Each structure stands twice: as structure tokens, then as C-alpha cells.
Amino acid sequence: MSSDAPPTPPEELSDDVTATLQELDEQGLRRAIIYAQELLQAADTAVTEIEPSPNEDILRTTDRDGYTEVVKQVRCADGCVDCPHGPYLYHVTRESRPEGGAHTHWKFIGRVHGEHE
């Protein structure tokens, strides 16, 4: 940092954590950032309240360790002779954001064969 004065810490950060961070050298601060990011990832949780969009049918949700497994079908425009499309498998997580809040992340896994066709 080019300034002699340290930046003002967030009010929610305890004095002990602030003091410890201020004592770290550049390498220690980088390690603290990596650790904090790992803690955020570990805090990501399964999302059990899955709501379908108007053009979707949720066929099944299963809570897993760290994510919710979702199998859904998708309907497109009226008149599509191939509808519904799928079923498709997704892993859904709620991801914490460094600036606060959370984001629901849908990771497409692939088409489900067998039980729903």
C-alpha cells in the first residue's frame, strides 16, 4: 500500500481480527485471503427451496452434501412437438459473495437417461 495509514476495517470485523490482519506481511495477507475464500466456499450450502420457472417442470430434488441435485424438464414455445425437453440434471448451490449476500448457481451436469424417459 502506498499510504502510511491502514484502511478503515469494516465495523463488523472484530478488533482482534483487525489487529491480526494489520500485523501480517504481504505474504501473510495473501494466505489470509486464500483462507477466507476457502471458508466462503465451505459455507456454500445446498438449496432446498427450488422454484421452477414458468417453462420448467421440476421432477426431483435431492439434497446432497454441499449442493441440491435437481432433475427438470424444459418446455419451449407452444407448438413444439418435441416438448418437454430433458430431463436434465443440475447441481444447485447457494454461493456466498465476498461483498455480502448470496447467489444461486445452477451447474448443468447433463441429460438424465432411464428413469424419467
N, C-alpha and C positions, 0 to 999 in steps of 0.2 A: 504494500500500500504506500502511496506517496505522502499521505497526511500523517502527522505525528499523533493526532488524536484518533483513538479507535472509533469505529462506527457505533451508533447507539443500538444496543441489543433490543429485540422485541420485549415488550412488557411481560409476556407470558413465560419468558425464559428465566429460570431461577438464577439467583445471584451466584450460586455455586457453579452452575454450568457455564455461565458467562465468564466467571473468573478463570475456570479451567481452560476454556477456549482461548482467552486472551493470553494465557501463558504458553500456548503451543507455538512452535515454529511453523514454517510453511509446510514442511513435510507432515507434521502432526495434524495441521488443519486439513490437509488433503485426506489423510486417513480418517479423520472425524467425519468429513463429508461423505466418504465412501460408506462408513459405518451407518451414518444417518440414512443414506439411501437404501441400504440393506434393511434397516429397521422399517422403513416405509413399505418396502416390498413385502416383508414378513407380515405387516399389518393388513395387506390386501386380503380381502375376505370373499367368500362365496356370496353370491347374490341370490337370495331365495325368493324375492318378490319380483318375478319376471312377468312383465305385461306385454302381450303381443301387440304388434302394430295392426292397423286395420286390415292389412292384406296378409296377415300371418295366422297360422294355427299352431299353438304350442302343443306338441304331442306328449312330451315328457320333460320333467326337470328332475335332476338328481344332484343333491349336494355331495360334493367331493371335498377332499382336503385342499382348501385354498381356492376353489372355484365351483361354479354350478354348471353341470352338464345339461345342455338344452338341445332337444331334438324338435325341429319345427319344419313346417311346410310353408311355402310361399305361393300366394295366388297373384297373378298379374292381371292385366286388363280383361274386362268382360269379353267373352267370345274366344278365349284361348282354349283350344281343345286339349292341350297338354296339362292344364292346371288340375290339381295343385302340383307345384314343383317341389322336389325333395323326396323324402325327408333329408334334412341336413343337420349335422352335429356341430355345435358350438361349445366352447368353454367360455363362460362369462365370469368376469371378476369385477370387483369394485376396487379401483386403484386410487390411492391417496395421492393428492397433488402437493408438491412442496409449498406452494403458496396457500394451501388450505383447500378444503373441500375434497370432493371425490368425483371420479369419472367411471361410468360403467363401460367396460371394454368387452366387446364380443370378438372372440378369435374363432374364425371359421376353421373347422377340422376337416370336414369332407362329407360326402354323401353317405347315408346310412343304408345298408343293404340288408334285406331279410325281413326282420320282424314287423316293419311298418309298411311294406310294399304289398 
